[in-house]
Amino acid sequence: MKRILTAIRDLARRLHRRKDGSVLVMFGLAAIPLILAVGVAVDVGRAYAVKVRLSSAIDDAGLAIASTLDPTIDLPTRLNTYFYGNFANNQLGTPTAINFKTDPVNTNTYDVTGTATVPTTFMALAGYSSITVAASAHVTKRAPNIDFYLLLDSSPSMAIAATQAGITALMAATTSYPDDNYAGCAFGCHQSDRTDSKLSGMPTNTQGPNKGKKMDLFEVARSLNPPVTLRMDLVTQAAQDLMTTAQNTENQNSAVYRMGIYTFDIALNTIQTLTPSLTTAQSSAGTIQMLEVYNNNNLTATNNNNDQDTDFANAMTKINTVMPNPGNGSNVGADTPQEVLFLVTDGVKDVSVNGTRTYQISASDLNLCTAIKSRGIRIAVLYTVYLPLPQDAWYNQHVSSFQPTIGTTMQSCASPGLYFAVQTGGDISGALSALFEQAVQSAYLSQ
């Protein structure tokens, strides 16, 4: 454009110096191609501006499909929505087509191409009413940003010894429990009432805040040599270890992961609100505690709740209100992270329903799982298998009848491919990390 204008100026100067009558004729003849050249430059300049807009719209549309992790979403429709939404018709140009295909060499990427037309002014005099411009983008599928919510069972049943050897040791250490129904108990139940006559057969604490007072079963487990590890201990450690796994995976995937940690027993307990700091989440996970009751059958000194301390429905209802509606996990526009709920439990509840004490997860409970999943939130379930305890009277009376079906029930709560069961003595930490990796990988692969 600058060179054309310079040529016109130079021509005008030369013609100005001419004195003969042919100047106007010569100028008229010379001006025609020069004016056309200026017009072509104007049209080409407009086409270049449209091409810049086209490239930007293609980039946004390509990122939209590369970040789409919901297999139910139609990618061509999504591509068109973002493309035409970001490149509306105007006087400078009109979008005409957008297409994509998977790269034949690297199937983890998309090649996106698009075109637009630009109306001409001066070039129309030569029979060219429009210019077609094209642009392309090469986009790579990316792991999504995900918010993870850990919901961990902290009810007294999670106080069972974590291994068969621990179960045997704790049962042997509690044979002097004065209540025949609980003699040889395999659960390290925790209570605050030290005047309870049922503790009379227990050893006496020699240190700590309860020094000089009788031990409860939780303290008995801790006092043995070696100390008996309870399932709640392994769950706490697994939650801490998970943060290391999450940090490494986050770095590898160039994604953003946030963690919230909650426990449930009689209520939903907040351990850590959603945070992007996995170091903070790891520290908070170390503070997880199992429920401490007043004594057998009593939640507090004035509240006899008959040990109904595992309200699964309440936990699922309330965690559903904690979690906002999830997004697609991309960095496009105002999109928000995906969400995954991790549920770690032994699959047994203990609550009064319409005046009847119940222990089995019911169809109405599973409806709560469905309600969460219907919002687009995936549920990953780690079932810490409720070990058959035929020597335990409470187990025989309340749990044994449905124990074989607990796993199937909990699997129906989970999203497809996000269920794992850990037997007594199993690696809960390793299982939780493996479940986490599956949740991340399945989100990525579902594109």
NULUMFI-227416 format. One record per residue (C-alpha): z, y, x; residue in three letters. Coordinates in steps of 0.1 Angstrom, whole numbers, plus 5000, padded with zeros to 4 digits. Each point is the difference from the previous one (the first is absolute). Layout:
! residues N
ZYXALA ...
***
This chain:
! residues 447
500050005000MET 500950245028LYS 496849925019ARG 497950064968ILE 501650344994LEU 499550105036THR 496349904998ALA 499650214968ILE 501750305017ARG 497849975031ASP 496849974979LEU 501150314981ALA 500450205032ARG 496649905013ARG 498350094968LEU 501950334999HIS 498450095033ARG 496549934987ARG 498150314987LYS 496949844984ASP 499649934962GLY 500249635004SER 503850015005VAL 500849944963LEU 497649724997VAL 501349835031MET 503650054990PHE 499349864966GLY 498449695014LEU 502749955026ALA 502950064976ALA 499149724976ILE 500849715023PRO 502950185015LEU 501550074965ILE 499449634991LEU 501749905033ALA 503050224990VAL 500149844966GLY 499849655014VAL 502950085023ALA 502050124970VAL 499349684981ASP 500849785030VAL 503250205006GLY 501049934964ARG 499249635005ALA 502249995030TYR 502950144981ALA 499549744973VAL 499949735026LYS 503450115013VAL 501449984965ARG 498349664995LEU 501649865032SER 503450114989SER 499649854965ALA 498849675016ILE 503049995024ASP 502450054971ASP 498349734979ALA 499949765029GLY 503750055007LEU 500749944963ALA 498549665000ILE 501349915034ALA 503550074987SER 499549814967THR 502349705001LEU 500049914963ASP 497549724995PRO 499650094963THR 498550345009ILE 496250015001ASP 499050155033LEU 496650134991PRO 501650194970THR 502750135023ARG 497450115026LEU 498050194974ASN 503150164985THR 501150145033TYR 496550105011PHE 498950184969TYR 503550144995GLY 500050165034ASN 496450114999PHE 499450164966ALA 496550144992ASN 499550375009ASN 497150235008GLN 500049895036LEU 499549634994GLY 500249694978THR 501549665011PRO 497549734992THR 501349665014ALA 502949835017ILE 500149645013ASN 502049795023PHE 499749665017LYS 502349795022THR 499150025036ASP 498449675009PRO 501749995034VAL 503450134992ASN 500949894964THR 503050235001ASN 497950314998THR 497650164975TYR 496850195006ASP 499750274974VAL 496850214994THR 499250274975GLY 497350264992THR 499750334983ALA 497150234990THR 499850375008VAL 497750234979PRO 497650215021THR 498850364995THR 497350085026PHE 499049645007MET 499249964963ALA 497050225008LEU 498649725021ALA 500749744974GLY 503549895011TYR 502450074972SER 503049835016SER 501349855032ILE 501849675001THR 502949985025VAL 501949685010ALA 503349925017ALA 502049695009SER 503549895010ALA 501549705017HIS 503549934986VAL 502549745009THR 502349834976LYS 503550105007ARG 503449864992ALA 501750204972PRO 503150215000ASN 502749794983ILE 503550084987ASP 502249695001PHE 503149964979TYR 502549725010LEU 502149864972LEU 502649765014LEU 502349784981ASP 503650095011SER 501849804973SER 502849755010PRO 497649704999SER 498350145031MET 503349945018ALA 499249635003ILE 499949885036ALA 496650035015ALA 499749655015THR 501149654991GLN 502450005029ALA 501550334988GLY 500449874965ILE 501849695013THR 502350215023ALA 500950254972LEU 500749724975MET 502249835025ALA 501950325007ALA 500750064963THR 501349664990THR 503550154996SER 498850254973TYR 502649954973PRO 497550014971ASP 498449654998ASP 496850154986ASN 499550195032TYR 501549785026ALA 497449945027GLY 497950304990CYS 496850065018ALA 499850374990PHE 501650275021GLY 501050204970CYS 501550345007HIS 503050154981GLN 502450295005SER 503049864982ASP 502349855026ARG 502849914975THR 497849744983ASP 501949685000SER 496849815006LYS 500050135035LEU 503449855008SER 498449715019GLY 497850225021MET 500750105036PRO 501550345007THR 498150295015ASN 501250085036THR 497950325003GLN 497950244981GLY 500850214969PRO 501549694983ASN 502349905029LYS 503049804988GLY 498349934966LYS 498449684989LYS 496349955007MET 497449984973ASP 497149765004LEU 497850265015PHE 502650065028GLU 500549635004VAL 496349965007ALA 500250295026ARG 503249855016SER 498649655008LEU 498849925035ASN 497150045000PRO 500050244970PRO 498049884970VAL 496950204993THR 499450074964LEU 496750054983ARG 500850364994MET 500450045038ASP 496549865005LEU 498550224973VAL 501650315016THR 498649905034GLN 496649924985ALA 499950354985ALA 500850155034GLN 497449795018ASP 497450084974LEU 500150375011MET 498849905035THR 497249794985THR 499050294977ALA 500050255029GLN 497849785021ASN 497649944971THR 499950364990GLU 499050105036ASN 497349735001GLN 498550104967ASN 500350385004SER 501650004966ALA 503250164986VAL 502749774987TYR 503250124983ARG 503049794991MET 502650014973GLY 502949755000ILE 502049904969TYR 502449724992THR 501049854966PHE 503049824986ASP 501750164969ILE 498050315007ALA 497150145020LEU 501450135033ASN 498150255021THR 500249925037ILE 497150225012GLN 497850234979THR 496349995009LEU 499550125036THR 497150015025PRO 502549945028SER 500149635005LEU 502850065026THR 502150164974THR 499349714976ALA 500949755026GLN 503350175006SER 500750024963SER 499249634995ALA 502949925024GLY 502450154974THR 499149754973ILE 503049834985GLN 500549734974MET 502050074969LEU 503849995004GLU 501949924968VAL 503750044993TYR 500649634995ASN 498749704982ASN 498650114966ASN 500950365006ASN 497650275012LEU 502950245003THR 503749994993ALA 499350124964THR 496549854994ASN 499949634993ASN 496249934999ASN 500449625004ASN 498150035034ASP 496850104983GLN 498850185030ASP 496249965002THR 498050224976ASP 496449935008PHE 498650184970ALA 501950315007ASN 498850005036ALA 496349954991MET 500250274973THR 501650265022LYS 497849935031ILE 497050054977ASN 501250354993THR 500650075037VAL 496449925009MET 497450264990PRO 496549914990ASN 498249875031PRO 496750135014GLY 497349835020ASN 501650075033GLY 497150205014SER 500050345017ASN 497550144975VAL 501050304980GLY 503349974983ALA 500149625001ASP 503549855003THR 501149685018PRO 499849654986GLN 503349844991GLU 501549665006VAL 503349884987LEU 501749735022PHE 502549794980LEU 502349785020VAL 502349784978THR 501349654993ASP 498550034965GLY 503249964980VAL 501450274978LYS 503550014985ASP 500250244970VAL 500950004963SER 497050024977VAL 500950064964ASN 503549875006GLY 498849685018THR 500549965037ARG 496749905016THR 498949905035TYR 496349924998GLN 497250265005ILE 498450024966SER 496650094985ALA 501350354992SER 501050045036ASP 496549905011LEU 498650264976ASN 501750265022LEU 498149865030CYS 496850034979THR 500850364990ALA 500350105037ILE 496849815010LYS 498150164971SER 500650345016ARG 498149885031GLY 503149935020ILE 499949675018ARG 503149785001ILE 500849785031ALA 502749744993VAL 502049835027LEU 502049734983TYR 503049885020THR 500249664984VAL 503149934980TYR 501249695018LEU 501249724977PRO 503849975003LEU 500949684981PRO 503550015014GLN 500650354985ASP 501350004964ALA 498750354992TRP 496549915012TYR 500049674980ASN 501150184969GLN 497750315001HIS 497149975024VAL 499149635006SER 498049974967SER 497450265010PHE 500250005038GLN 496849805005PRO 498050274981THR 501450315016ILE 497250015026GLY 497249984974THR 501750274979THR 500350245030MET 496449935010GLN 498850114966SER 501850335006CYS 498050055032ALA 496550145004SER 497449745011PRO 500449895035GLY 503350195005LEU 502649724995TYR 502149835026PHE 502949764998ALA 502649955028VAL 502149695000GLN 503650005012THR 500050035037GLY 496550164999GLY 498950315018ASP 500550284974ILE 499150275025SER 496849825010GLY 499149934964ALA 500550374989LEU 497950125029SER 497349754992ALA 500150114963LEU 499750365011PHE 496949935022GLU 498549814970GLN 500650304978ALA 498450235025VAL 497049775008GLN 499349924963SER 499950374992ALA 497450055027TYR 497949694992LEU 499850074963SER 497350265005GLN 
***
